[in-house]
Structures are given as C-alpha cells and as structure tokens.
Amino acid sequence: MATIHTAMVTGEHDTVAASAQQIHDSFILQQKLTDQDRKDLMSAVPKGFIKLDKEFHKLAASLAEAGRKQNTKKQRQLYDEMTRNCIACHGKYVSDRFPGVNAAKN
C-alpha cells in the first residue's frame, strides 16, 4: 500500500497498476488449494474476514485498472476505499496485532 501511495502521488501509473495487480493476485482463495485446504481455511477464519478480504482484493483489481488508464482521481478513490477496508479488518479481526487501530470508534 505504501508503494502504491508513493507511486500515485508521483504519477507513476505503471507502478500503481503493477502493485495493485500484485495485491489482487495474492488473494488466498484464488490460489491453488486442495479441497481440504480450502475447507480448513474457511473454518479457521470468520466469515466477515473473508468478505472484507474479497472486497479488498476486488478493489485492488479496480485500482490496477485505474493505474493502467492513468486515472489519478479514480486511483485515489479506490486507494481510500482500500485503506478504509484495511482499518476495518485490522480493527475487528487482528486488533491484538494492531492495538492502535480502533475501527469501531473512527
């Protein structure tokens, strides 16, 4: 995300596109998993987490497209949405790792 931010504010659209695409492509549920691995993953994490994660990676794909189209305004909008998604997820599901994030109060 930091690389995308820097690239976005310096007009490096190719870097925005490549970095956002890399985030999109890292979505765990799109990886090659055995049926058992997928079942284990789905039972190990809350459904709300999966929903937020899917949304985050979908936003990343849209951000990659905005980078390819050199649309800075759309890049900023999508980046802001991704950031809100990160804060919501970190505040709700991994607040022990990120105790300074309190999504519910912000």
PyRosetta script that sets phi, psi and omega in degrees:
from pyrosetta import init, pose_from_sequence

init()
pose = pose_from_sequence("MATIHTAMVTGEHDTVAASAQQIHDSFILQQKLTDQDRKDLMSAVPKGFIKLDKEFHKLAASLAEAGRKQNTKKQRQLYDEMTRNCIACHGKYVSDRFPGVNAAKN")
pose.set_psi(1, -38.8)
pose.set_omega(1, 179.8)
pose.set_phi(2, -64.5)
pose.set_psi(2, -40.0)
pose.set_omega(2, 178.0)
pose.set_phi(3, -62.4)
pose.set_psi(3, -41.8)
pose.set_omega(3, 179.4)
pose.set_phi(4, -63.7)
pose.set_psi(4, -44.6)
pose.set_omega(4, -179.1)
pose.set_phi(5, -58.7)
pose.set_psi(5, -49.9)
pose.set_omega(5, 179.8)
pose.set_phi(6, -59.7)
pose.set_psi(6, -45.4)
pose.set_omega(6, -179.8)
pose.set_phi(7, -64.0)
pose.set_psi(7, -37.7)
pose.set_omega(7, -178.8)
pose.set_phi(8, -64.7)
pose.set_psi(8, -46.1)
pose.set_omega(8, -176.5)
pose.set_phi(9, -77.8)
pose.set_psi(9, -11.1)
pose.set_omega(9, 176.8)
pose.set_phi(10, -107.5)
pose.set_psi(10, 5.2)
pose.set_omega(10, 175.8)
pose.set_phi(11, 74.0)
pose.set_psi(11, 23.4)
pose.set_omega(11, 178.5)
pose.set_phi(12, -90.7)
pose.set_psi(12, 74.7)
pose.set_omega(12, -173.7)
pose.set_phi(13, -60.1)
pose.set_psi(13, -36.1)
pose.set_omega(13, 179.4)
pose.set_phi(14, -63.3)
pose.set_psi(14, -37.8)
pose.set_omega(14, 178.6)
pose.set_phi(15, -70.0)
pose.set_psi(15, -39.9)
pose.set_omega(15, 175.3)
pose.set_phi(16, -57.4)
pose.set_psi(16, -50.5)
pose.set_omega(16, -177.6)
pose.set_phi(17, -61.2)
pose.set_psi(17, -46.3)
pose.set_omega(17, -177.2)
pose.set_phi(18, -66.8)
pose.set_psi(18, -43.7)
pose.set_omega(18, -178.3)
pose.set_phi(19, -68.7)
pose.set_psi(19, -41.4)
pose.set_omega(19, 178.4)
pose.set_phi(20, -66.5)
pose.set_psi(20, -39.0)
pose.set_omega(20, 177.8)
pose.set_phi(21, -63.8)
pose.set_psi(21, -38.5)
pose.set_omega(21, 178.5)
pose.set_phi(22, -63.0)
pose.set_psi(22, -40.7)
pose.set_omega(22, 176.7)
pose.set_phi(23, -63.1)
pose.set_psi(23, -47.6)
pose.set_omega(23, 179.7)
pose.set_phi(24, -57.1)
pose.set_psi(24, -46.3)
pose.set_omega(24, -175.4)
pose.set_phi(25, -69.8)
pose.set_psi(25, -14.7)
pose.set_omega(25, -178.9)
pose.set_phi(26, -85.8)
pose.set_psi(26, 0.6)
pose.set_omega(26, -178.3)
pose.set_phi(27, -56.8)
pose.set_psi(27, 119.9)
pose.set_omega(27, -171.8)
pose.set_phi(28, -60.0)
pose.set_psi(28, -36.6)
pose.set_omega(28, -177.5)
pose.set_phi(29, -73.4)
pose.set_psi(29, -11.3)
pose.set_omega(29, 176.2)
pose.set_phi(30, -94.0)
pose.set_psi(30, -5.6)
pose.set_omega(30, 179.6)
pose.set_phi(31, -76.7)
pose.set_psi(31, 163.2)
pose.set_omega(31, 176.6)
pose.set_phi(32, -74.2)
pose.set_psi(32, 108.6)
pose.set_omega(32, 179.2)
pose.set_phi(33, -125.4)
pose.set_psi(33, 146.8)
pose.set_omega(33, 173.1)
pose.set_phi(34, -71.5)
pose.set_psi(34, 162.1)
pose.set_omega(34, 177.4)
pose.set_phi(35, -57.3)
pose.set_psi(35, -40.4)
pose.set_omega(35, -179.8)
pose.set_phi(36, -66.7)
pose.set_psi(36, -42.1)
pose.set_omega(36, 178.1)
pose.set_phi(37, -60.7)
pose.set_psi(37, -43.4)
pose.set_omega(37, 179.3)
pose.set_phi(38, -63.2)
pose.set_psi(38, -44.0)
pose.set_omega(38, 179.2)
pose.set_phi(39, -62.3)
pose.set_psi(39, -44.7)
pose.set_omega(39, 179.3)
pose.set_phi(40, -62.6)
pose.set_psi(40, -42.7)
pose.set_omega(40, 179.3)
pose.set_phi(41, -62.3)
pose.set_psi(41, -47.5)
pose.set_omega(41, -177.9)
pose.set_phi(42, -63.3)
pose.set_psi(42, -32.1)
pose.set_omega(42, 179.3)
pose.set_phi(43, -82.8)
pose.set_psi(43, -16.9)
pose.set_omega(43, -176.4)
pose.set_phi(44, -88.2)
pose.set_psi(44, -21.4)
pose.set_omega(44, -177.0)
pose.set_phi(45, -119.9)
pose.set_psi(45, 149.6)
pose.set_omega(45, 179.4)
pose.set_phi(46, -65.1)
pose.set_psi(46, 148.1)
pose.set_omega(46, 179.3)
pose.set_phi(47, -58.9)
pose.set_psi(47, -36.1)
pose.set_omega(47, 178.9)
pose.set_phi(48, -61.9)
pose.set_psi(48, -34.9)
pose.set_omega(48, 177.4)
pose.set_phi(49, -64.5)
pose.set_psi(49, -46.3)
pose.set_omega(49, -179.9)
pose.set_phi(50, -59.3)
pose.set_psi(50, -41.8)
pose.set_omega(50, 179.3)
pose.set_phi(51, -61.3)
pose.set_psi(51, -48.8)
pose.set_omega(51, 179.2)
pose.set_phi(52, -63.3)
pose.set_psi(52, -39.3)
pose.set_omega(52, -179.2)
pose.set_phi(53, -66.0)
pose.set_psi(53, -43.6)
pose.set_omega(53, 177.3)
pose.set_phi(54, -59.8)
pose.set_psi(54, -45.3)
pose.set_omega(54, -179.8)
pose.set_phi(55, -61.3)
pose.set_psi(55, -43.3)
pose.set_omega(55, -179.9)
pose.set_phi(56, -59.0)
pose.set_psi(56, -46.7)
pose.set_omega(56, -178.3)
pose.set_phi(57, -71.1)
pose.set_psi(57, -30.5)
pose.set_omega(57, 174.3)
pose.set_phi(58, -67.2)
pose.set_psi(58, -43.1)
pose.set_omega(58, 176.1)
pose.set_phi(59, -60.9)
pose.set_psi(59, -38.0)
pose.set_omega(59, 178.6)
pose.set_phi(60, -61.9)
pose.set_psi(60, -39.3)
pose.set_omega(60, 177.7)
pose.set_phi(61, -63.9)
pose.set_psi(61, -40.9)
pose.set_omega(61, 178.1)
pose.set_phi(62, -66.4)
pose.set_psi(62, -38.0)
pose.set_omega(62, 177.6)
pose.set_phi(63, -65.2)
pose.set_psi(63, -40.0)
pose.set_omega(63, 177.0)
pose.set_phi(64, -59.6)
pose.set_psi(64, -42.3)
pose.set_omega(64, 179.1)
pose.set_phi(65, -65.4)
pose.set_psi(65, -40.8)
pose.set_omega(65, 177.4)
pose.set_phi(66, -63.4)
pose.set_psi(66, -35.2)
pose.set_omega(66, 175.8)
pose.set_phi(67, -65.2)
pose.set_psi(67, -43.9)
pose.set_omega(67, 178.8)
pose.set_phi(68, -63.3)
pose.set_psi(68, -31.6)
pose.set_omega(68, 179.6)
pose.set_phi(69, -88.3)
pose.set_psi(69, -0.1)
pose.set_omega(69, -179.9)
pose.set_phi(70, 55.8)
pose.set_psi(70, 39.9)
pose.set_omega(70, -178.8)
pose.set_phi(71, -100.2)
pose.set_psi(71, 90.9)
pose.set_omega(71, -175.5)
pose.set_phi(72, -63.0)
pose.set_psi(72, -40.9)
pose.set_omega(72, -179.6)
pose.set_phi(73, -60.0)
pose.set_psi(73, -45.6)
pose.set_omega(73, 179.1)
pose.set_phi(74, -67.5)
pose.set_psi(74, -38.1)
pose.set_omega(74, 177.3)
pose.set_phi(75, -57.9)
pose.set_psi(75, -46.9)
pose.set_omega(75, -179.2)
pose.set_phi(76, -62.8)
pose.set_psi(76, -43.3)
pose.set_omega(76, 179.6)
pose.set_phi(77, -60.4)
pose.set_psi(77, -47.9)
pose.set_omega(77, -178.8)
pose.set_phi(78, -67.7)
pose.set_psi(78, -38.9)
pose.set_omega(78, 177.5)
pose.set_phi(79, -61.4)
pose.set_psi(79, -42.6)
pose.set_omega(79, 177.5)
pose.set_phi(80, -61.2)
pose.set_psi(80, -42.9)
pose.set_omega(80, 178.2)
pose.set_phi(81, -63.4)
pose.set_psi(81, -41.8)
pose.set_omega(81, 178.5)
pose.set_phi(82, -63.0)
pose.set_psi(82, -40.8)
pose.set_omega(82, 179.7)
pose.set_phi(83, -63.3)
pose.set_psi(83, -44.9)
pose.set_omega(83, 176.6)
pose.set_phi(84, -58.8)
pose.set_psi(84, -39.7)
pose.set_omega(84, 179.1)
pose.set_phi(85, -63.4)
pose.set_psi(85, -43.5)
pose.set_omega(85, 178.2)
pose.set_phi(86, -59.9)
pose.set_psi(86, -47.4)
pose.set_omega(86, -178.0)
pose.set_phi(87, -62.6)
pose.set_psi(87, -43.9)
pose.set_omega(87, 179.4)
pose.set_phi(88, -61.4)
pose.set_psi(88, -46.2)
pose.set_omega(88, -178.2)
pose.set_phi(89, -67.4)
pose.set_psi(89, -47.8)
pose.set_omega(89, -178.8)
pose.set_phi(90, -64.0)
pose.set_psi(90, -39.3)
pose.set_omega(90, 179.8)
pose.set_phi(91, -67.7)
pose.set_psi(91, -33.9)
pose.set_omega(91, -176.7)
pose.set_phi(92, -90.3)
pose.set_psi(92, -39.6)
pose.set_omega(92, -169.6)
pose.set_phi(93, -108.9)
pose.set_psi(93, -19.9)
pose.set_omega(93, -179.7)
pose.set_phi(94, -137.5)
pose.set_psi(94, 40.4)
pose.set_omega(94, -178.6)
pose.set_phi(95, -64.0)
pose.set_psi(95, -21.6)
pose.set_omega(95, 175.9)
pose.set_phi(96, -68.6)
pose.set_psi(96, -32.0)
pose.set_omega(96, 177.4)
pose.set_phi(97, -81.7)
pose.set_psi(97, -27.8)
pose.set_omega(97, -177.3)
pose.set_phi(98, -128.6)
pose.set_psi(98, 69.6)
pose.set_omega(98, -173.5)
pose.set_phi(99, -64.5)
pose.set_psi(99, -19.8)
pose.set_omega(99, 178.7)
pose.set_phi(100, -78.9)
pose.set_psi(100, -10.0)
pose.set_omega(100, 180.0)
pose.set_phi(101, -93.2)
pose.set_psi(101, 121.0)
pose.set_omega(101, 177.4)
pose.set_phi(102, -129.8)
pose.set_psi(102, 85.1)
pose.set_omega(102, -174.4)
pose.set_phi(103, -63.3)
pose.set_psi(103, -32.3)
pose.set_omega(103, -174.3)
pose.set_phi(104, -68.1)
pose.set_psi(104, -30.6)
pose.set_omega(104, -176.5)
pose.set_phi(105, -93.1)
pose.set_psi(105, -10.2)
pose.set_omega(105, -176.0)
pose.set_phi(106, -102.2)
pose.dump_pdb("model.pdb")
